[in-house]
Amino acid sequence: MSADEPQFRVVRGVPTAEELAALVGAILVRSRPASAPVPAVPSTWARSGRPGTATPAAGPGAWRTSGLPR
């Protein structure tokens, strides 16, 4: 394909300039590679309520120690 040839053509109908713009926009959006979504970083407020590296161990009395302050 040379640089003078169009990338696509309308085969049927007479589209308006707005319809052609919408078509070109849709083709551009679909032709872009999908980027990986950025993982959401929890806020400082949410992180403060989560336990640090110490996780409660399962076993006898674990339910009691899970509610005690650390």
N, C-alpha and C positions, 0 to 999 in steps of 0.2 A: 504494500500500500504506500502510495506516495503522500507527501505532506499536503497536496492540493485536494486529495479525495476526502470526502466527509467520512467521519467515523460511523455514522448511522444515517438512515434516511427514513422519511415518512412514506409508507407505501400506500396508505389509503386515508382519505380525509384531508381537511385543511385546518391544521391546528393553529391556535392563536399564539402570540409571542409568550403569553403566560403559561400556556400548556407546554410549549417547547422548553421553557425554563424549568418547569416542574419535572419534565422528563429527564432533562440533563442533570438536575439536582438528584433525582432518584438514582440515576445510573452512577453518578459520582459516589454517592453514599454506599451503594452496594458494591462498588469496585474497590473500596478501601479495605485493607486488611484489618481484621478485627483485632483490637488490642486487648490484652488481658486486663480485666478489671482491677483497679487499685484496691488492695485490701483496706478495709475501714480500720482506722486507728481509734481505739477507744479513748474517750476523753479522760482527762486527769481525774475528774470526779468519779467516773465509772471504775477506773483502775484503783482508786483509793479504797473502794469497798470490797475489792477482791483479795483473797489471801495471797501472800507472796509465794515464796517457794515452798513453804511448809504446808503440806496438804494433810488433812486428818487421815490417820491410818485406820484401816478396818480392823475390827477385833472387839474383844470384850470391853465394854464401856466407851466405845468410840462415839456413840450417839451423845453421851454426856459431855465428853471432851470437845466435841464439835461446837457446842454452844458456849463454852467457856472462853473468856478473853485470853488472848495470847500474850 
